[in-house]
Amino acid sequence: MLIAFNKPFGVLCQFTDRSTPPRPTLAGFGLPPGVYPAGRLDHDSEGLLLLSDDGPLIHRISDPRHKLPKRYWVQVEGEADPARLDALRAGPVLRDGPTRPARVRTLPPPDLWPRDPPVRHRKTVPDGWLEITLREGRNRQVRRMTAAVGLPTLRLVRAAIGDWRLDGLSPGQWRQIG
């Protein structure tokens, strides 16, 4: 079984949380028993999360050696000029080493659900949207890449993993896709 889930902002990619007070987890969304996430999204990121009860499939989806492309829509603070876009495409050097080259393009603001809480807007600082496709998955990689080129991330939505897409799922909704 393979499940596509639109993970809301502020939800942990696990089924339990031992912190006090407990934070929202996947357990609150009526997912089928026995499924586990294939990879993760940080609590402050949103979008497509795949879950399965098939261990080898989870491994194939989440293991960076399989280089499954992951596409993100990223709202950034600042002007995404050609030099910054080229630096992202080349793969900026982070504290844990250089990143692989990425596909990067600007895009008009996507038609997304409102985020709760809303993204902060500053009247004196422009923002814009990028589509970034990676074939690796380091911890908070997209956020660290955009910050490295002077474009801090304001909102991060994973739109696709390989051929699997959000395709109209609202936050907190899921559907079986395999």
C-alpha positions as CSV (number, residue, x, y, z in Angstrom):
1,M,0.0,0.0,0.0
2,L,1.2,3.5,-0.8
3,I,-0.4,6.6,0.6
4,A,0.0,10.3,-0.6
5,F,-0.5,12.7,2.3
6,N,-0.5,16.5,2.3
7,K,1.4,17.2,5.6
8,P,0.2,20.4,7.2
9,F,2.6,23.0,8.6
10,G,3.5,22.2,12.2
11,V,2.9,18.4,12.1
12,L,5.7,16.0,12.9
13,C,6.5,13.2,10.4
14,Q,6.1,10.5,13.1
15,F,3.2,8.9,15.0
16,T,4.2,9.8,18.5
17,D,5.7,12.8,20.3
18,R,7.2,12.6,23.8
19,S,7.6,16.3,24.3
20,T,5.6,18.4,26.7
21,P,3.2,19.6,25.6
22,P,2.9,17.0,22.7
23,R,3.0,18.4,19.2
24,P,0.7,17.3,16.4
25,T,1.8,14.0,14.7
26,L,0.7,11.8,11.8
27,A,-1.5,9.9,14.3
28,G,-4.2,12.5,14.2
29,F,-5.1,12.0,10.5
30,G,-6.8,8.6,10.3
31,L,-4.0,7.0,8.3
32,P,-4.2,3.2,7.8
33,P,-2.5,1.1,10.4
34,G,1.0,-0.2,9.7
35,V,2.1,2.6,7.3
36,Y,5.3,4.5,7.9
37,P,6.7,7.6,6.2
38,A,9.1,7.2,3.3
39,G,11.4,10.1,4.3
40,R,10.3,13.1,6.1
41,L,9.4,16.8,6.0
42,D,10.4,19.1,8.8
43,H,7.5,20.3,11.1
44,D,7.7,23.8,9.5
45,S,7.5,22.4,5.9
46,E,4.3,21.3,4.1
47,G,3.2,19.1,1.3
48,L,3.7,15.7,-0.1
49,L,4.7,12.9,2.2
50,L,4.5,9.3,1.0
51,L,3.7,6.5,3.5
52,S,3.7,2.8,3.0
53,D,3.5,-0.6,4.7
54,D,6.1,-2.0,2.3
55,G,9.7,-1.7,3.7
56,P,11.6,-2.2,0.5
57,L,9.4,0.5,-1.2
58,I,10.0,2.9,1.6
59,H,13.7,2.3,1.3
60,R,13.6,2.9,-2.5
61,I,11.7,6.1,-2.1
62,S,13.8,7.6,0.7
63,D,17.3,6.3,0.1
64,P,19.4,9.1,-1.7
65,R,21.3,6.4,-3.6
66,H,18.1,5.9,-5.8
67,K,18.2,9.7,-6.6
68,L,14.4,10.0,-6.8
69,P,13.8,13.7,-7.7
70,K,11.9,15.8,-5.1
71,R,10.3,19.0,-6.3
72,Y,9.7,21.9,-3.9
73,W,7.9,25.2,-4.2
74,V,9.8,27.7,-2.1
75,Q,8.8,31.2,-1.1
76,V,12.0,33.2,-0.5
77,E,12.7,36.6,0.9
78,G,14.7,38.8,-1.5
79,E,15.4,39.2,-5.2
80,A,16.1,35.9,-7.0
81,D,18.5,37.4,-9.5
82,P,20.3,35.3,-12.1
83,A,23.5,35.1,-10.0
84,R,21.6,33.6,-7.1
85,L,19.7,31.2,-9.3
86,D,22.9,30.1,-10.9
87,A,24.5,29.5,-7.5
88,L,21.5,27.4,-6.5
89,R,21.7,25.4,-9.7
90,A,25.4,24.8,-9.3
91,G,24.9,23.4,-5.7
92,P,26.1,25.8,-3.0
93,V,28.6,24.6,-0.4
94,L,27.0,24.1,3.0
95,R,28.7,23.3,6.3
96,D,28.5,19.6,5.6
97,G,29.9,20.0,2.0
98,P,28.8,20.9,-1.4
99,T,25.3,20.0,-2.6
100,R,24.6,18.3,-5.9
101,P,23.4,20.5,-8.7
102,A,19.7,21.3,-8.6
103,R,17.1,22.3,-11.1
104,V,15.9,25.8,-10.2
105,R,13.4,28.2,-11.8
106,T,11.3,31.1,-10.7
107,L,7.6,30.6,-10.8
108,P,4.5,32.7,-10.2
109,P,2.9,32.3,-6.8
110,P,1.3,28.8,-6.8
111,D,-2.3,28.4,-6.0
112,L,-1.9,27.1,-2.4
113,W,-4.0,26.8,0.7
114,P,-3.6,29.5,3.3
115,R,-0.9,28.7,5.9
116,D,-1.7,28.8,9.6
117,P,0.1,30.8,10.9
118,P,0.4,33.0,7.8
119,V,3.9,33.8,6.4
120,R,5.2,37.1,7.5
121,H,5.4,39.8,4.9
122,R,7.6,42.8,5.0
123,K,6.6,45.8,2.9
124,T,10.2,46.9,2.3
125,V,11.6,43.4,1.3
126,P,10.5,41.7,-1.9
127,D,9.7,38.0,-2.0
128,G,9.2,35.5,-4.7
129,W,8.7,31.8,-5.5
130,L,11.1,29.2,-6.8
131,E,10.7,25.6,-7.9
132,I,13.7,23.6,-6.8
133,T,14.2,19.9,-7.7
134,L,16.8,17.9,-5.8
135,R,18.1,14.4,-6.0
136,E,19.5,14.2,-2.5
137,G,17.9,14.9,0.8
138,R,20.0,16.4,3.6
139,N,18.5,17.7,6.8
140,R,16.8,21.1,6.0
141,Q,18.7,21.2,2.7
142,V,16.4,23.5,0.7
143,R,16.3,26.0,3.6
144,R,20.1,25.9,4.0
145,M,20.7,26.2,0.2
146,T,18.5,29.3,-0.2
147,A,20.0,30.9,2.9
148,A,23.5,30.2,1.5
149,V,22.7,32.3,-1.5
150,G,21.0,35.1,0.5
151,L,17.4,34.1,-0.1
152,P,16.0,32.9,3.2
153,T,13.0,30.5,2.9
154,L,9.7,31.8,4.1
155,R,7.5,28.8,3.1
156,L,8.4,25.4,1.8
157,V,6.0,23.0,0.1
158,R,7.0,19.7,-1.4
159,A,5.0,19.3,-4.6
160,A,6.3,15.9,-5.9
161,I,8.5,12.9,-5.3
162,G,9.4,11.1,-8.5
163,D,6.1,10.7,-10.4
164,W,3.9,11.1,-7.3
165,R,2.3,14.5,-6.8
166,L,0.0,16.4,-4.4
167,D,-2.7,16.7,-7.1
168,G,-5.3,18.6,-5.2
169,L,-4.9,17.1,-1.7
170,S,-5.7,19.7,0.9
171,P,-3.6,19.8,4.1
172,G,-4.3,16.8,6.3
173,Q,-5.9,14.8,3.4
174,W,-4.6,11.6,2.1
175,R,-5.4,9.0,-0.6
176,Q,-4.2,5.6,-1.5
177,I,-2.2,5.7,-4.7
178,G,-0.8,2.1,-4.8
